Amino acid sequence: MGYAQRLQHQFEAGKFFPYLLDLKDQLQALHTFKRHKEAFEANVQGELEKIDLQTLKLIRSSLNRNDEFWEDVEAVMDFASENLEKCKVQGENELVKMEEKVSVTEVGLSNYAIPSGCIFFRKPMLIRVYSFDLRLVRRPNPDESFKDIKTTYVDEVKTGLVTNYGGLKWQYLKADAAHGQNAYLVETTMDIPHFETLMPIVKTILLQRHRM
């Protein structure tokens, strides 16, 4: 309950990463442990006591186990799974609401075949600039490899009421030709925590648009 309450506190503050991912890992670990326990109990048998000739079945002794202990373990697991599942649903629903408040628009022409560019995070009278690179994170097991976006802080620019984002785009991309011609403007009407929520949302959107 304490873990679930701490997660709910983070979700209420609009912070979802890495908390939501950690929560899903915890639930997966619980489900995996339960499956392994059930498989172990199904396959481990006691000593052979006799053979039932009428049914042609082997009669084995029951396993010597502490039933009270395992009942407590199962009760804790069921309680944890139920509460953490509710917490996950709450977090996912709140995250969807925030995603709907985030706008990521292209600045000028884009080339999705180029896996890099820059991102402008619009703040009141301020633009925060990041470069980004799409990369493939390889694992020993190919099924566990995944795409990711690496972002690097570049600059912070004071702006007025009207901003020429096209000019700003070429100013930074010209200085760093390796990042191609892609630029995105991020705007939101909410005060969203930058690293714990806004940046992961933007990365997810860009991963959907770009290919490797």
HUZI-V499336 format. One record per run of one state. SS is the DSSP state (a for helix, b for strand, c for the rest). FROM is the first residue (numbers start at 0). LEN is the number of residues. Records with the same first field share a line. If there is no record, write none. Layout:
SS->FROM-LEN + FROM-LEN
This chain:
c->0-1 + 12-6 + 43-4 + 52-4 + 60-6 + 99-2 + 106-9 + 123-2 + 137-4 + 144-1 + 158-6 + 175-1 + 179-3 + 188-5 + 209-3
a->1-11 + 18-25 + 66-33 + 141-3 + 164-11 + 176-3 + 193-16
b->47-5 + 56-4 + 101-5 + 115-8 + 125-12 + 145-13 + 182-6
